[in-house]
Amino acid sequence: MKRILHGLLAVWPPLALAGLSFGLAACPSPGLIDMGIWDNIAAGIAGATFMSDVGARFAEYRKARAKIAQFEGSPALGNAFYQLGTYHKRSWCQRTALRWAATDVLGPNGGQIVKLWYTALGYRWWHVLPDGTFSRQSPFLKVGFWSSVVGVKA
């Protein structure tokens, strides 16, 4: 039961956004400007994108959980945490997936280790957009980001 709960908590950010998008797609035009059917179609596409992101984040959660379990009790666990933490620091969804993977394998202390490490790196609860979003190197302009969202290797 705990593993199912941790799996849901690992993917809750894109899951919540998908639910919101699908809710908006099912409603009549919520905006001040009625765009007709186009806003509902856009919300449906956004919901489908977020659902594919849920699948990709869950796959990352499973991979991180397996790697942490592989090195559990070993002196190399710190090195594995460093590699996982460096890879997963790019976005809020990835950081959340790693935190709950560590909690699933190592208990509450594992999640606290991840949370404290990201806090030491300067990440706070309001850092929800990927790193570099408002720069020329924005991840939204890269194929690698979108292939990560969909869960396909670029």
C-alpha positions as CSV (number, residue, x, y, z in Angstrom):
1,M,0.0,0.0,0.0
2,K,2.8,2.4,0.8
3,R,4.5,1.8,-2.5
4,I,1.3,2.7,-4.3
5,L,0.9,5.9,-2.2
6,H,4.6,6.9,-2.8
7,G,4.1,6.2,-6.6
8,L,1.1,8.6,-6.6
9,L,2.9,11.2,-4.6
10,A,5.9,11.0,-7.0
11,V,3.7,12.0,-9.9
12,W,1.2,14.3,-8.3
13,P,2.4,17.6,-9.9
14,P,1.7,16.6,-13.6
15,L,-1.3,14.5,-12.5
16,A,-2.9,17.5,-10.8
17,L,-2.2,19.6,-13.9
18,A,-3.7,17.0,-16.2
19,G,-6.8,16.8,-14.1
20,L,-7.1,20.6,-14.2
21,S,-6.6,20.7,-18.0
22,F,-9.2,17.9,-18.6
23,G,-11.6,19.7,-16.3
24,L,-11.2,22.9,-18.3
25,A,-11.6,21.0,-21.5
26,A,-14.9,19.6,-20.3
27,C,-16.3,23.0,-19.3
28,P,-17.8,25.7,-21.4
29,S,-15.4,28.5,-22.3
30,P,-14.0,29.7,-18.9
31,G,-12.3,32.8,-20.3
32,L,-13.5,36.3,-20.7
33,I,-13.0,36.0,-24.5
34,D,-15.1,33.2,-25.9
35,M,-12.8,31.4,-28.4
36,G,-15.4,28.7,-29.1
37,I,-14.2,25.2,-29.2
38,W,-10.5,26.1,-29.6
39,D,-9.9,26.7,-25.9
40,N,-11.4,23.3,-25.1
41,I,-9.2,21.6,-27.7
42,A,-6.1,23.4,-26.3
43,A,-6.9,22.3,-22.8
44,G,-7.5,18.7,-23.9
45,I,-4.1,18.7,-25.7
46,A,-2.5,20.1,-22.6
47,G,-4.1,17.4,-20.5
48,A,-2.9,14.7,-22.8
49,T,0.6,16.2,-22.6
50,F,0.5,16.2,-18.8
51,M,-0.7,12.6,-18.8
52,S,2.2,11.5,-20.9
53,D,4.4,13.4,-18.4
54,V,2.9,11.4,-15.6
55,G,4.0,8.2,-17.3
56,A,7.5,9.6,-17.8
57,R,7.8,10.7,-14.2
58,F,6.6,7.4,-13.0
59,A,9.2,5.6,-15.1
60,E,11.9,7.9,-13.6
61,Y,10.5,7.2,-10.1
62,R,10.8,3.4,-10.7
63,K,14.4,3.8,-12.1
64,A,15.5,5.9,-9.2
65,R,13.9,3.5,-6.7
66,A,15.7,0.6,-8.3
67,K,19.0,2.4,-8.2
68,I,18.7,3.4,-4.6
69,A,17.6,-0.1,-3.7
70,Q,20.6,-1.5,-5.5
71,F,23.0,0.5,-3.4
72,E,21.1,0.4,-0.1
73,G,23.4,-0.3,2.8
74,S,26.5,0.2,0.6
75,P,29.1,3.0,0.9
76,A,28.4,3.8,-2.8
77,L,24.9,5.0,-1.9
78,G,26.2,8.5,-1.5
79,N,27.6,8.5,-5.0
80,A,24.4,7.1,-6.4
81,F,22.4,9.8,-4.6
82,Y,24.7,12.4,-6.1
83,Q,24.2,11.1,-9.6
84,L,20.5,10.8,-9.2
85,G,20.2,14.2,-7.5
86,T,22.2,15.9,-10.3
87,Y,20.1,14.3,-13.0
88,H,16.8,15.0,-11.3
89,K,17.4,18.6,-10.3
90,R,16.2,20.2,-13.6
91,S,12.5,20.3,-12.8
92,W,10.1,20.2,-9.8
93,C,8.5,17.0,-11.2
94,Q,11.8,15.2,-11.3
95,R,12.8,16.4,-7.8
96,T,9.5,15.2,-6.5
97,A,9.9,11.8,-8.1
98,L,13.4,11.3,-6.6
99,R,12.2,12.4,-3.2
100,W,9.4,9.8,-3.1
101,A,11.7,7.1,-4.6
102,A,14.1,7.7,-1.7
103,T,11.3,7.7,0.8
104,D,10.0,4.4,-0.6
105,V,13.3,2.6,-0.3
106,L,14.9,4.3,2.7
107,G,11.9,5.5,4.7
108,P,11.2,9.0,5.7
109,N,14.9,9.8,6.3
110,G,15.6,9.1,2.6
111,G,13.1,11.7,1.5
112,Q,14.5,14.2,4.0
113,I,18.0,13.7,2.6
114,V,16.8,14.5,-0.9
115,K,14.7,17.5,0.4
116,L,17.6,18.9,2.4
117,W,20.1,18.5,-0.4
118,Y,17.9,20.4,-2.9
119,T,17.3,23.1,-0.2
120,A,21.1,23.4,0.2
121,L,21.3,23.8,-3.6
122,G,18.9,26.7,-3.3
123,Y,15.6,25.1,-4.5
124,R,12.5,26.1,-2.6
125,W,8.9,25.1,-2.8
126,W,8.0,27.8,-5.4
127,H,10.6,26.6,-7.9
128,V,8.1,24.8,-10.1
129,L,9.3,25.8,-13.6
130,P,12.4,24.0,-15.0
131,D,15.8,25.6,-14.6
132,G,16.5,28.2,-17.3
133,T,12.9,28.7,-18.4
134,F,13.3,32.4,-19.0
135,S,16.6,32.3,-20.9
136,R,17.8,31.6,-24.4
137,Q,18.5,28.1,-23.3
138,S,14.9,27.5,-22.2
139,P,14.1,23.8,-22.0
140,F,10.7,24.4,-23.6
141,L,12.6,25.1,-26.8
142,K,14.6,21.9,-26.9
143,V,13.6,18.5,-28.3
144,G,15.2,16.7,-25.4
145,F,12.8,18.3,-22.9
146,W,9.7,17.3,-24.9
147,S,11.0,13.8,-25.5
148,S,11.5,13.6,-21.7
149,V,7.9,14.8,-21.1
150,V,6.6,12.2,-23.5
151,G,8.9,9.5,-22.1
152,V,10.9,8.8,-25.3
153,K,14.6,8.9,-25.7
154,A,15.7,11.7,-28.1
